[in-house]
Amino acid sequence: MNFTVVNREIYVGNIKVTGVATSSVFLIGDSEVITCSSTFDTPPESLVIGAITPLPGEDEKDADDKDAGKE
Amino acid sequence: MQEKNKRISDVSNIKVQSVNSSSVLQVGDSYKLKPFSRALAVQREVAIFLGDEGNFNYNTFKEEIPLPEHESEETVKTTFINELETIKTENVYILSLAASSIFHVGSTEIIESEARIKHFRQLLKDDKS
């Protein structure tokens, strides 16, 4: 199959962007391949009501066990 | 020298307030951009944050992110005809570029961005209603 793209004139006056969000692209130009991927996890157990406790530190290996509901 | 099939980007004014967490503001051509960021987003009713807490040992940061696959039986031959050599823009204002995001003026070949965020919310009481 043949696919032909004809790019004619592009003239943009003003662009106002509040935020280019996580893992996204704002491109003024040409490109070949763009792959944007992101994971965003807000599980119910991320909400903890009660005493404010520190998150498990770097040495703790059981983080996955607490990450219930995944896998 | 201008590469074949790549146009020139012409922007008069750029104002970007904030670029953070592995974001890219690129002016000029590039070949490959591959930003990667990981974040633990912690919201607490009481603003107590210790510097050394938390780790990335969660599935969110380990699991493979699936990409859509295309299984086309026929190959597509794509041709670009650029009637004008420039993409003209006057003014660009961006408030912020978040994790692993890109603002690129100019042409590029490959962009592969990845961001992984896990949220935590810690509240004191349940009787806020």
N, CA and C atoms of all chains as a GROMACS GRO file, in nm:
protein
  600
    1MET      N    1   0.085  -0.119   0.000
    1MET     CA    2   0.000   0.000   0.000
    1MET      C    3   0.089   0.124   0.000
    2ASN      N    4   0.049   0.222  -0.074
    2ASN     CA    5   0.122   0.349  -0.077
    2ASN      C    6   0.044   0.455  -0.001
    3PHE      N    7   0.114   0.528   0.080
    3PHE     CA    8   0.052   0.632   0.163
    3PHE      C    9   0.132   0.760   0.145
    4THR      N   10   0.067   0.860   0.091
    4THR     CA   11   0.138   0.986   0.063
    4THR      C   12   0.083   1.098   0.151
    5VAL      N   13   0.174   1.166   0.218
    5VAL     CA   14   0.137   1.279   0.303
    5VAL      C   15   0.189   1.406   0.239
    6VAL      N   16   0.099   1.501   0.218
    6VAL     CA   17   0.142   1.630   0.164
    6VAL      C   18   0.132   1.734   0.275
    7ASN      N   19   0.245   1.785   0.319
    7ASN     CA   20   0.248   1.890   0.422
    7ASN      C   21   0.249   2.026   0.356
    8ARG      N   22   0.138   2.097   0.373
    8ARG     CA   23   0.133   2.233   0.318
    8ARG      C   24   0.175   2.330   0.427
    9GLU      N   25   0.128   2.454   0.418
    9GLU     CA   26   0.177   2.554   0.513
    9GLU      C   27   0.123   2.532   0.654
   10ILE      N   28   0.212   2.546   0.753
   10ILE     CA   29   0.169   2.551   0.893
   10ILE      C   30   0.218   2.682   0.949
   11TYR      N   31   0.128   2.765   0.992
   11TYR     CA   32   0.164   2.892   1.056
   11TYR      C   33   0.076   2.908   1.178
   12VAL      N   34   0.136   2.898   1.297
   12VAL     CA   35   0.060   2.907   1.421
   12VAL      C   36   0.100   3.035   1.493
   13GLY      N   37   0.002   3.109   1.540
   13GLY     CA   38   0.030   3.235   1.611
   13GLY      C   39   0.078   3.210   1.752
   14ASN      N   40  -0.015   3.183   1.842
   14ASN     CA   41   0.019   3.166   1.983
   14ASN      C   42  -0.024   3.029   2.034
   15ILE      N   43   0.065   2.968   2.113
   15ILE     CA   44   0.033   2.841   2.178
   15ILE      C   45   0.051   2.860   2.327
   16LYS      N   46  -0.052   2.829   2.404
   16LYS     CA   47  -0.041   2.837   2.550
   16LYS      C   48  -0.074   2.700   2.606
   17VAL      N   49   0.023   2.643   2.676
   17VAL     CA   50   0.005   2.510   2.733
   17VAL      C   51   0.017   2.520   2.885
   18THR      N   52  -0.080   2.468   2.956
   18THR     CA   53  -0.070   2.469   3.102
   18THR      C   54   0.028   2.362   3.148
   19GLY      N   55   0.013   2.243   3.096
   19GLY     CA   56   0.107   2.140   3.137
   19GLY      C   57   0.125   2.033   3.031
   20VAL      N   58   0.250   1.996   3.006
   20VAL     CA   59   0.278   1.879   2.925
   20VAL      C   60   0.290   1.765   3.026
   21ALA      N   61   0.191   1.678   3.028
   21ALA     CA   62   0.178   1.583   3.138
   21ALA      C   63   0.280   1.470   3.129
   22THR      N   64   0.276   1.386   3.227
   22THR     CA   65   0.370   1.276   3.241
   22THR      C   66   0.386   1.195   3.114
   23SER      N   67   0.507   1.177   3.071
   23SER     CA   68   0.540   1.093   2.958
   23SER      C   69   0.472   1.135   2.828
   24SER      N   70   0.455   1.265   2.808
   24SER     CA   71   0.393   1.310   2.683
   24SER      C   72   0.486   1.406   2.609
   25VAL      N   73   0.450   1.434   2.484
   25VAL     CA   74   0.539   1.508   2.396
   25VAL      C   75   0.467   1.625   2.333
   26PHE      N   76   0.532   1.740   2.332
   26PHE     CA   77   0.484   1.856   2.255
   26PHE      C   78   0.595   1.885   2.154
   27LEU      N   79   0.567   1.855   2.031
   27LEU     CA   80   0.670   1.861   1.927
   27LEU      C   81   0.634   1.962   1.819
   28ILE      N   82   0.727   2.054   1.794
   28ILE     CA   83   0.714   2.142   1.678
   28ILE      C   84   0.822   2.097   1.582
   29GLY      N   85   0.787   2.011   1.491
   29GLY     CA   86   0.885   1.955   1.400
   29GLY      C   87   0.840   1.820   1.349
   30ASP      N   88   0.930   1.748   1.286
   30ASP     CA   89   0.900   1.616   1.230
   30ASP      C   90   0.962   1.506   1.314
   31SER      N   91   0.903   1.388   1.304
   31SER     CA   92   0.955   1.275   1.379
   31SER      C   93   0.927   1.145   1.306
   32GLU      N   94   0.999   1.040   1.343
   32GLU     CA   95   0.976   0.909   1.283
   32GLU      C   96   0.892   0.821   1.374
   33VAL      N   97   0.942   0.798   1.495
   33VAL     CA   98   0.875   0.707   1.588
   33VAL      C   99   0.862   0.773   1.724
   34ILE      N  100   0.741   0.771   1.778
   34ILE     CA  101   0.721   0.822   1.914
   34ILE      C  102   0.652   0.714   1.997
   35THR      N  103   0.714   0.676   2.107
   35THR     CA  104   0.656   0.577   2.198
   35THR      C  105   0.652   0.637   2.338
   36CYS      N  106   0.534   0.662   2.388
   36CYS     CA  107   0.521   0.716   2.523
   36CYS      C  108   0.448   0.615   2.609
   37SER      N  109   0.510   0.575   2.720
   37SER     CA  110   0.441   0.482   2.808
   37SER      C  111   0.452   0.528   2.952
   38SER      N  112   0.349   0.498   3.029
   38SER     CA  113   0.355   0.534   3.170
   38SER      C  114   0.265   0.441   3.250
   39THR      N  115   0.305   0.418   3.374
   39THR     CA  116   0.220   0.347   3.468
   39THR      C  117   0.186   0.444   3.580
   40PHE      N  118   0.068   0.428   3.633
   40PHE     CA  119   0.019   0.522   3.732
   40PHE      C  120  -0.067   0.442   3.828
   41ASP      N  121  -0.017   0.417   3.946
   41ASP     CA  122  -0.087   0.328   4.038
   41ASP      C  123  -0.139   0.404   4.159
   42THR      N  124  -0.270   0.407   4.172
   42THR     CA  125  -0.332   0.461   4.293
   42THR      C  126  -0.428   0.357   4.346
   43PRO      N  127  -0.378   0.247   4.404
   43PRO     CA  128  -0.467   0.142   4.451
   43PRO      C  129  -0.539   0.184   4.578
   44PRO      N  130  -0.652   0.117   4.611
   44PRO     CA  131  -0.726   0.154   4.733
   44PRO      C  132  -0.637   0.150   4.857
   45GLU      N  133  -0.544   0.053   4.859
   45GLU     CA  134  -0.460   0.042   4.979
   45GLU      C  135  -0.354   0.151   4.988
   46SER      N  136  -0.349   0.236   4.885
   46SER     CA  137  -0.256   0.348   4.897
   46SER      C  138  -0.312   0.454   4.994
   47LEU      N  139  -0.443   0.442   5.023
   47LEU     CA  140  -0.505   0.536   5.117
   47LEU      C  141  -0.495   0.476   5.257
   48VAL      N  142  -0.419   0.540   5.343
   48VAL     CA  143  -0.401   0.492   5.480
   48VAL      C  144  -0.461   0.595   5.573
   49ILE      N  145  -0.557   0.551   5.654
   49ILE     CA  146  -0.618   0.642   5.752
   49ILE      C  147  -0.572   0.599   5.890
   50GLY      N  148  -0.515   0.689   5.963
   50GLY     CA  149  -0.463   0.658   6.096
   50GLY      C  150  -0.333   0.730   6.118
   51ALA      N  151  -0.248   0.667   6.195
   51ALA     CA  152  -0.120   0.730   6.226
   51ALA      C  153  -0.036   0.745   6.100
   52ILE      N  154   0.029   0.857   6.089
   52ILE     CA  155   0.118   0.881   5.976
   52ILE      C  156   0.246   0.801   5.998
   53THR      N  157   0.268   0.704   5.913
   53THR     CA  158   0.389   0.622   5.927
   53THR      C  159   0.480   0.643   5.807
   54PRO      N  160   0.609   0.632   5.828
   54PRO     CA  161   0.700   0.649   5.714
   54PRO      C  162   0.683   0.535   5.614
   55LEU      N  163   0.714   0.561   5.489
   55LEU     CA  164   0.708   0.455   5.387
   55LEU      C  165   0.822   0.356   5.414
   56PRO      N  166   0.807   0.230   5.371
   56PRO     CA  167   0.916   0.134   5.388
   56PRO      C  168   1.045   0.188   5.327
   57GLY      N  169   1.152   0.170   5.400
   57GLY     CA  170   1.279   0.225   5.354
   57GLY      C  171   1.342   0.146   5.242
   58GLU      N  172   1.458   0.189   5.203
   58GLU     CA  173   1.526   0.132   5.086
   58GLU      C  174   1.564  -0.015   5.107
   59ASP      N  175   1.591  -0.053   5.232
   59ASP     CA  176   1.637  -0.188   5.259
   59ASP      C  177   1.524  -0.290   5.263
   60GLU      N  178   1.404  -0.242   5.281
   60GLU     CA  179   1.293  -0.337   5.297
   60GLU      C  180   1.263  -0.406   5.165
   61LYS      N  181   1.252  -0.538   5.171
   61LYS     CA  182   1.234  -0.615   5.049
   61LYS      C  183   1.087  -0.660   5.032
   62ASP      N  184   1.003  -0.632   5.131
   62ASP     CA  185   0.868  -0.686   5.127
   62ASP      C  186   0.767  -0.588   5.068
   63ALA      N  187   0.816  -0.492   4.994
   63ALA     CA  188   0.724  -0.393   4.937
   63ALA      C  189   0.620  -0.458   4.848
   64ASP      N  190   0.660  -0.563   4.776
   64ASP     CA  191   0.567  -0.629   4.685
   64ASP      C  192   0.454  -0.698   4.759
   65ASP      N  193   0.484  -0.751   4.878
   65ASP     CA  194   0.380  -0.818   4.955
   65ASP      C  195   0.271  -0.722   4.996
   66LYS      N  196   0.314  -0.599   5.024
   66LYS     CA  197   0.216  -0.498   5.062
   66LYS      C  198   0.139  -0.445   4.941
   67ASP      N  199   0.197  -0.467   4.827
   67ASP     CA  200   0.135  -0.419   4.704
   67ASP      C  201   0.026  -0.517   4.662
   68ALA      N  202  -0.070  -0.541   4.752
   68ALA     CA  203  -0.173  -0.641   4.727
   68ALA      C  204  -0.260  -0.604   4.608
   69GLY      N  205  -0.318  -0.704   4.548
   69GLY     CA  206  -0.407  -0.679   4.435
   69GLY      C  207  -0.335  -0.673   4.301
   70LYS      N  208  -0.203  -0.669   4.306
   70LYS     CA  209  -0.128  -0.670   4.181
   70LYS      C  210  -0.075  -0.811   4.157
   71GLU      N  211  -0.066  -0.849   4.037
   71GLU     CA  212  -0.018  -0.979   3.989
   71GLU      C  213  -0.108  -1.094   4.030
   72MET      N  214   2.309   2.144   0.709
   72MET     CA  215   2.235   2.092   0.593
   72MET      C  216   2.107   2.023   0.638
   73GLN      N  217   2.001   2.054   0.574
   73GLN     CA  218   1.872   2.000   0.615
   73GLN      C  219   1.855   1.856   0.564
   74GLU      N  220   1.815   1.770   0.658
   74GLU     CA  221   1.796   1.631   0.623
   74GLU      C  222   1.674   1.615   0.531
   75LYS      N  223   1.676   1.514   0.455
   75LYS     CA  224   1.564   1.488   0.364
   75LYS      C  225   1.438   1.458   0.445
   76ASN      N  226   1.327   1.512   0.402
   76ASN     CA  227   1.197   1.489   0.466
   76ASN      C  228   1.181   1.546   0.606
   77LYS      N  229   1.274   1.631   0.647
   77LYS     CA  230   1.259   1.695   0.778
   77LYS      C  231   1.253   1.846   0.756
   78ARG      N  232   1.150   1.905   0.815
   78ARG     CA  233   1.134   2.048   0.796
   78ARG      C  234   1.207   2.130   0.903
   79ILE      N  235   1.216   2.259   0.879
   79ILE     CA  236   1.278   2.351   0.975
   79ILE      C  237   1.168   2.406   1.065
   80SER      N  238   1.196   2.408   1.195
   80SER     CA  239   1.100   2.466   1.289
   80SER      C  240   1.143   2.608   1.323
   81ASP      N  241   1.051   2.701   1.307
   81ASP     CA  242   1.082   2.842   1.330
   81ASP      C  243   0.987   2.895   1.437
   82VAL      N  244   1.040   2.917   1.557
   82VAL     CA  245   0.960   2.968   1.669
   82VAL      C  246   1.019   3.101   1.714
   83SER      N  247   0.934   3.205   1.723
   83SER     CA  248   0.986   3.337   1.758
   83SER      C  249   1.017   3.348   1.906
   84ASN      N  250   0.920   3.316   1.992
   84ASN     CA  251   0.939   3.330   2.136
   84ASN      C  252   0.897   3.204   2.210
   85ILE      N  253   0.979   3.168   2.309
   85ILE     CA  254   0.946   3.052   2.394
   85ILE      C  255   0.957   3.096   2.539
   86LYS      N  256   0.856   3.061   2.618
   86LYS     CA  257   0.866   3.084   2.762
   86LYS      C  258   0.817   2.959   2.832
   87VAL      N  259   0.904   2.898   2.909
   87VAL     CA  260   0.868   2.778   2.985
   87VAL      C  261   0.899   2.806   3.131
   88GLN      N  262   0.800   2.790   3.217
   88GLN     CA  263   0.822   2.822   3.358
   88GLN      C  264   0.896   2.712   3.431
   89SER      N  265   0.861   2.585   3.404
   89SER     CA  266   0.916   2.479   3.488
   89SER      C  267   0.945   2.353   3.407
   90VAL      N  268   1.064   2.301   3.425
   90VAL     CA  269   1.103   2.173   3.363
   90VAL      C  270   1.156   2.086   3.476
   91ASN      N  271   1.094   1.971   3.497
   91ASN     CA  272   1.141   1.890   3.610
   91ASN      C  273   1.136   1.741   3.583
   92SER      N  274   1.193   1.665   3.673
   92SER     CA  275   1.187   1.518   3.675
   92SER      C  276   1.208   1.453   3.539
   93SER      N  277   1.328   1.462   3.488
   93SER     CA  278   1.362   1.390   3.366
   93SER      C  279   1.286   1.440   3.243
   94SER      N  280   1.239   1.564   3.247
   94SER     CA  281   1.178   1.623   3.129
   94SER      C  282   1.284   1.685   3.040
   95VAL      N  283   1.245   1.704   2.915
   95VAL     CA  284   1.342   1.756   2.818
   95VAL      C  285   1.285   1.878   2.748
   96LEU      N  286   1.365   1.983   2.739
   96LEU     CA  287   1.333   2.096   2.652
   96LEU      C  288   1.444   2.100   2.549
   97GLN      N  289   1.412   2.060   2.429
   97GLN     CA  290   1.515   2.048   2.325
   97GLN      C  291   1.488   2.150   2.215
   98VAL      N  292   1.588   2.233   2.188
   98VAL     CA  293   1.581   2.325   2.074
   98VAL      C  294   1.687   2.281   1.975
   99GLY      N  295   1.643   2.247   1.858
   99GLY     CA  296   1.735   2.194   1.757
   99GLY      C  297   1.704   2.048   1.730
  100ASP      N  298   1.761   1.995   1.624
  100ASP     CA  299   1.732   1.857   1.587
  100ASP      C  300   1.795   1.759   1.686
  101SER      N  301   1.736   1.642   1.692
  101SER     CA  302   1.793   1.536   1.776
  101SER      C  303   1.771   1.403   1.706
  102TYR      N  304   1.840   1.301   1.753
  102TYR     CA  305   1.819   1.169   1.695
  102TYR      C  306   1.728   1.085   1.785
  103LYS      N  307   1.764   1.073   1.912
  103LYS     CA  308   1.684   0.987   1.999
  103LYS      C  309   1.672   1.049   2.138
  104LEU      N  310   1.551   1.055   2.188
  104LEU     CA  311   1.527   1.103   2.324
  104LEU      C  312   1.461   0.991   2.402
  105LYS      N  313   1.514   0.960   2.518
  105LYS     CA  314   1.460   0.849   2.596
  105LYS      C  315   1.453   0.885   2.745
  106PRO      N  316   1.364   0.976   2.782
  106PRO     CA  317   1.355   1.011   2.924
  106PRO      C  318   1.286   0.902   3.005
  107PHE      N  319   1.331   0.886   3.128
  107PHE     CA  320   1.275   0.783   3.216
  107PHE      C  321   1.268   0.839   3.357
  108SER      N  322   1.153   0.826   3.420
  108SER     CA  323   1.145   0.872   3.558
  108SER      C  324   1.056   0.781   3.641
  109ARG      N  325   1.090   0.772   3.770
  109ARG     CA  326   1.010   0.697   3.865
  109ARG      C  327   0.978   0.792   3.980
  110ALA      N  328   0.855   0.777   4.035
  110ALA     CA  329   0.818   0.866   4.146
  110ALA      C  330   0.728   0.797   4.244
  111LEU      N  331   0.752   0.826   4.370
  111LEU     CA  332   0.657   0.790   4.475
  111LEU      C  333   0.588   0.920   4.513
  112ALA      N  334   0.459   0.926   4.488
  112ALA     CA  335   0.385   1.050   4.516
  112ALA      C  336   0.313   1.034   4.649
  113VAL      N  337   0.360   1.102   4.748
  113VAL     CA  338   0.306   1.087   4.883
  113VAL      C  339   0.230   1.213   4.923
  114GLN      N  340   0.103   1.192   4.958
  114GLN     CA  341   0.022   1.304   5.008
  114GLN      C  342  -0.013   1.275   5.153
  115ARG      N  343   0.017   1.368   5.241
  115ARG     CA  344  -0.010   1.348   5.384
  115ARG      C  345  -0.090   1.464   5.438
  116GLU      N  346  -0.184   1.430   5.527
  116GLU     CA  347  -0.262   1.536   5.591
  116GLU      C  348  -0.172   1.624   5.677
  117VAL      N  349  -0.074   1.560   5.738
  117VAL     CA  350   0.026   1.635   5.812
  117VAL      C  351   0.154   1.634   5.730
  118ALA      N  352   0.206   1.750   5.705
  118ALA     CA  353   0.320   1.759   5.614
  118ALA      C  354   0.450   1.719   5.682
  119ILE      N  355   0.464   1.589   5.707
  119ILE     CA  356   0.589   1.537   5.762
  119ILE      C  357   0.652   1.447   5.656
  120PHE      N  358   0.766   1.483   5.608
  120PHE     CA  359   0.833   1.404   5.505
  120PHE      C  360   0.977   1.380   5.546
  121LEU      N  361   1.012   1.253   5.566
  121LEU     CA  362   1.150   1.219   5.599
  121LEU      C  363   1.227   1.201   5.470
  122GLY      N  364   1.351   1.234   5.474
  122GLY     CA  365   1.429   1.232   5.349
  122GLY      C  366   1.461   1.094   5.297
  123ASP      N  367   1.463   0.993   5.385
  123ASP     CA  368   1.517   0.864   5.344
  123ASP      C  369   1.411   0.754   5.336
  124GLU      N  370   1.285   0.790   5.333
  124GLU     CA  371   1.182   0.685   5.331
  124GLU      C  372   1.148   0.645   5.188
  125GLY      N  373   1.084   0.528   5.179
  125GLY     CA  374   1.036   0.482   5.049
  125GLY      C  375   1.138   0.404   4.969
  126ASN      N  376   1.087   0.317   4.880
  126ASN     CA  377   1.174   0.246   4.787
  126ASN      C  378   1.097   0.217   4.659
  127PHE      N  379   1.168   0.172   4.558
  127PHE     CA  380   1.105   0.145   4.428
  127PHE      C  381   1.078  -0.003   4.409
  128ASN      N  382   1.068  -0.076   4.518
  128ASN     CA  383   1.050  -0.221   4.510
  128ASN      C  384   0.902  -0.260   4.497
  129TYR      N  385   0.832  -0.192   4.410
  129TYR     CA  386   0.690  -0.222   4.386
  129TYR      C  387   0.673  -0.268   4.241
  130ASN      N  388   0.564  -0.341   4.220
  130ASN     CA  389   0.538  -0.390   4.084
  130ASN      C  390   0.525  -0.277   3.983
  131THR      N  391   0.471  -0.165   4.030
  131THR     CA  392   0.455  -0.050   3.942
  131THR      C  393   0.586  -0.013   3.872
  132PHE      N  394   0.697  -0.034   3.944
  132PHE     CA  395   0.826   0.006   3.888
  132PHE      C  396   0.898  -0.109   3.818
  133LYS      N  397   0.839  -0.229   3.826
  133LYS     CA  398   0.907  -0.345   3.768
  133LYS      C  399   0.834  -0.404   3.647
  134GLU      N  400   0.701  -0.397   3.650
  134GLU     CA  401   0.626  -0.465   3.544
  134GLU      C  402   0.654  -0.404   3.406
  135GLU      N  403   0.647  -0.490   3.309
  135GLU     CA  404   0.668  -0.445   3.172
  135GLU      C  405   0.544  -0.372   3.123
  136ILE      N  406   0.563  -0.260   3.058
  136ILE     CA  407   0.448  -0.188   3.004
  136ILE      C  408   0.420  -0.241   2.864
  137PRO      N  409   0.302  -0.300   2.843
  137PRO     CA  410   0.274  -0.357   2.710
  137PRO      C  411   0.255  -0.248   2.605
  138LEU      N  412   0.307  -0.273   2.488
  138LEU     CA  413   0.290  -0.179   2.378
  138LEU      C  414   0.198  -0.240   2.273
  139PRO      N  415   0.116  -0.159   2.208
  139PRO     CA  416   0.030  -0.214   2.105
  139PRO      C  417   0.112  -0.267   1.988
  140GLU      N  418   0.072  -0.382   1.940
  140GLU     CA  419   0.143  -0.441   1.827
  140GLU      C  420   0.059  -0.431   1.702
  141HIS      N  421   0.124  -0.408   1.592
  141HIS     CA  422   0.050  -0.409   1.467
  141HIS      C  423   0.102  -0.523   1.382
  142GLU      N  424   0.009  -0.605   1.339
  142GLU     CA  425   0.048  -0.718   1.256
  142GLU      C  426  -0.012  -0.700   1.118
  143SER      N  427   0.051  -0.616   1.043
  143SER     CA  428   0.002  -0.588   0.908
  143SER      C  429   0.064  -0.686   0.809
  144GLU      N  430  -0.020  -0.738   0.723
  144GLU     CA  431   0.032  -0.834   0.627
  144GLU      C  432   0.101  -0.765   0.511
  145GLU      N  433   0.054  -0.645   0.482
  145GLU     CA  434   0.120  -0.574   0.373
  145GLU      C  435   0.202  -0.458   0.429
  146THR      N  436   0.309  -0.429   0.364
  146THR     CA  437   0.392  -0.317   0.407
  146THR      C  438   0.338  -0.188   0.347
  147VAL      N  439   0.344  -0.083   0.427
  147VAL     CA  440   0.295   0.048   0.382
  147VAL      C  441   0.414   0.133   0.343
  148LYS      N  442   0.414   0.177   0.220
  148LYS     CA  443   0.522   0.265   0.175
  148LYS      C  444   0.475   0.408   0.189
  149THR      N  445   0.539   0.480   0.280
  149THR     CA  446   0.495   0.615   0.309
  149THR      C  447   0.586   0.718   0.242
  150THR      N  448   0.523   0.814   0.181
  150THR     CA  449   0.599   0.922   0.117
  150THR      C  450   0.553   1.056   0.173
  151PHE      N  451   0.648   1.140   0.208
  151PHE     CA  452   0.615   1.274   0.257
  151PHE      C  453   0.654   1.378   0.153
  152ILE      N  454   0.560   1.465   0.123
  152ILE     CA  455   0.590   1.576   0.033
  152ILE      C  456   0.574   1.704   0.114
  153ASN      N  457   0.684   1.771   0.141
  153ASN     CA  458   0.680   1.895   0.217
  153ASN      C  459   0.681   2.013   0.121
  154GLU      N  460   0.565   2.073   0.105
  154GLU     CA  461   0.556   2.185   0.011
  154GLU      C  462   0.629   2.308   0.064
  155LEU      N  463   0.627   2.323   0.197
  155LEU     CA  464   0.701   2.432   0.259
  155LEU      C  465   0.806   2.374   0.351
  156GLU      N  466   0.921   2.439   0.356
  156GLU     CA  467   1.032   2.385   0.434
  156GLU      C  468   1.025   2.421   0.582
  157THR      N  469   0.933   2.510   0.620
  157THR     CA  470   0.930   2.554   0.760
  157THR      C  471   0.795   2.531   0.826
  158ILE      N  472   0.802   2.503   0.958
  158ILE     CA  473   0.684   2.503   1.044
  158ILE      C  474   0.696   2.629   1.128
  159LYS      N  475   0.612   2.726   1.102
  159LYS     CA  476   0.628   2.857   1.166
  159LYS      C  477   0.532   2.872   1.285
  160THR      N  478   0.588   2.910   1.398
  160THR     CA  479   0.509   2.939   1.517
  160THR      C  480   0.559   3.069   1.577
  161GLU      N  481   0.469   3.153   1.623
  161GLU     CA  482   0.513   3.280   1.682
  161GLU      C  483   0.552   3.264   1.828
  162ASN      N  484   0.452   3.244   1.915
  162ASN     CA  485   0.479   3.242   2.059
  162ASN      C  486   0.434   3.111   2.122
  163VAL      N  487   0.520   3.058   2.209
  163VAL     CA  488   0.484   2.937   2.283
  163VAL      C  489   0.503   2.965   2.431
  164TYR      N  490   0.398   2.944   2.508
  164TYR     CA  491   0.410   2.959   2.653
  164TYR      C  492   0.369   2.828   2.718
  165ILE      N  493   0.457   2.772   2.798
  165ILE     CA  494   0.428   2.648   2.870
  165ILE      C  495   0.450   2.670   3.018
  166LEU      N  496   0.351   2.633   3.097
  166LEU     CA  497   0.367   2.650   3.241
  166LEU      C  498   0.460   2.543   3.298
  167SER      N  499   0.434   2.418   3.264
  167SER     CA  500   0.524   2.317   3.322
  167SER      C  501   0.535   2.192   3.235
  168LEU      N  502   0.650   2.129   3.246
  168LEU     CA  503   0.675   2.000   3.182
  168LEU      C  504   0.688   1.899   3.294
  169ALA      N  505   0.597   1.800   3.297
  169ALA     CA  506   0.597   1.702   3.406
  169ALA      C  507   0.694   1.588   3.378
  170ALA      N  508   0.692   1.491   3.464
  170ALA     CA  509   0.787   1.380   3.458
  170ALA      C  510   0.796   1.316   3.320
  171SER      N  511   0.916   1.303   3.270
  171SER     CA  512   0.944   1.234   3.144
  171SER      C  513   0.875   1.294   3.022
  172SER      N  514   0.838   1.421   3.030
  172SER     CA  515   0.774   1.481   2.913
  172SER      C  516   0.876   1.562   2.832
  173ILE      N  517   0.837   1.594   2.710
  173ILE     CA  518   0.930   1.656   2.616
  173ILE      C  519   0.864   1.775   2.547
  174PHE      N  520   0.938   1.885   2.541
  174PHE     CA  521   0.901   1.995   2.451
  174PHE      C  522   1.018   2.008   2.354
  175HIS      N  523   0.989   1.982   2.229
  175HIS     CA  524   1.094   1.972   2.129
  175HIS      C  525   1.066   2.067   2.013
  176VAL      N  526   1.160   2.158   1.990
  176VAL     CA  527   1.150   2.245   1.873
  176VAL      C  528   1.259   2.199   1.777
  177GLY      N  529   1.216   2.144   1.667
  177GLY     CA  530   1.310   2.084   1.572
  177GLY      C  531   1.268   1.942   1.542
  178SER      N  532   1.340   1.878   1.459
  178SER     CA  533   1.301   1.744   1.417
  178SER      C  534   1.378   1.638   1.493
  179THR      N  535   1.318   1.521   1.502
  179THR     CA  536   1.379   1.410   1.573
  179THR      C  537   1.348   1.280   1.501
  180GLU      N  538   1.416   1.174   1.540
  180GLU     CA  539   1.389   1.043   1.482
  180GLU      C  540   1.305   0.958   1.575
  181ILE      N  541   1.357   0.940   1.697
  181ILE     CA  542   1.293   0.845   1.789
  181ILE      C  543   1.270   0.911   1.924
  182ILE      N  544   1.151   0.893   1.977
  182ILE     CA  545   1.122   0.934   2.115
  182ILE      C  546   1.066   0.814   2.189
  183GLU      N  547   1.126   0.782   2.301
  183GLU     CA  548   1.076   0.673   2.386
  183GLU      C  549   1.071   0.722   2.529
  184SER      N  550   0.956   0.769   2.572
  184SER     CA  551   0.950   0.820   2.709
  184SER      C  552   0.877   0.722   2.799
  185GLU      N  553   0.919   0.720   2.925
  185GLU     CA  554   0.857   0.628   3.020
  185GLU      C  555   0.853   0.694   3.158
  186ALA      N  556   0.736   0.681   3.222
  186ALA     CA  557   0.721   0.735   3.358
  186ALA      C  558   0.642   0.636   3.441
  187ARG      N  559   0.683   0.620   3.565
  187ARG     CA  560   0.614   0.528   3.655
  187ARG      C  561   0.589   0.601   3.787
  188ILE      N  562   0.463   0.603   3.827
  188ILE     CA  563   0.427   0.678   3.947
  188ILE      C  564   0.340   0.590   4.038
  189LYS      N  565   0.374   0.586   4.165
  189LYS     CA  566   0.289   0.517   4.262
  189LYS      C  567   0.247   0.615   4.370
  190HIS      N  568   0.118   0.610   4.400
  190HIS     CA  569   0.062   0.707   4.493
  190HIS      C  570   0.044   0.651   4.633
  191PHE      N  571   0.059   0.739   4.729
  191PHE     CA  572   0.028   0.707   4.869
  191PHE      C  573  -0.048   0.826   4.927
  192ARG      N  574  -0.153   0.794   5.003
  192ARG     CA  575  -0.225   0.902   5.072
  192ARG      C  576  -0.241   0.864   5.218
  193GLN      N  577  -0.200   0.950   5.303
  193GLN     CA  578  -0.209   0.921   5.446
  193GLN      C  579  -0.290   1.030   5.516
  194LEU      N  580  -0.406   0.986   5.568
  194LEU     CA  581  -0.496   1.081   5.636
  194LEU      C  582  -0.503   1.045   5.784
  195LEU      N  583  -0.541   1.142   5.865
  195LEU     CA  584  -0.546   1.119   6.009
  195LEU      C  585  -0.676   1.052   6.052
  196LYS      N  586  -0.790   1.110   6.012
  196LYS     CA  587  -0.918   1.058   6.059
  196LYS      C  588  -1.014   1.033   5.944
  197ASP      N  589  -1.117   0.952   5.974
  197ASP     CA  590  -1.215   0.915   5.873
  197ASP      C  591  -1.344   0.996   5.883
  198ASP      N  592  -1.354   1.086   5.983
  198ASP     CA  593  -1.482   1.155   6.008
  198ASP      C  594  -1.484   1.295   5.951
  199LYS      N  595  -1.435   1.308   5.830
  199LYS     CA  596  -1.428   1.441   5.768
  199LYS      C  597  -1.559   1.482   5.701
  200SER      N  598  -1.656   1.389   5.691
  200SER     CA  599  -1.780   1.418   5.620
  200SER      C  600  -1.879   1.493   5.708
   0.00000   0.00000   0.00000
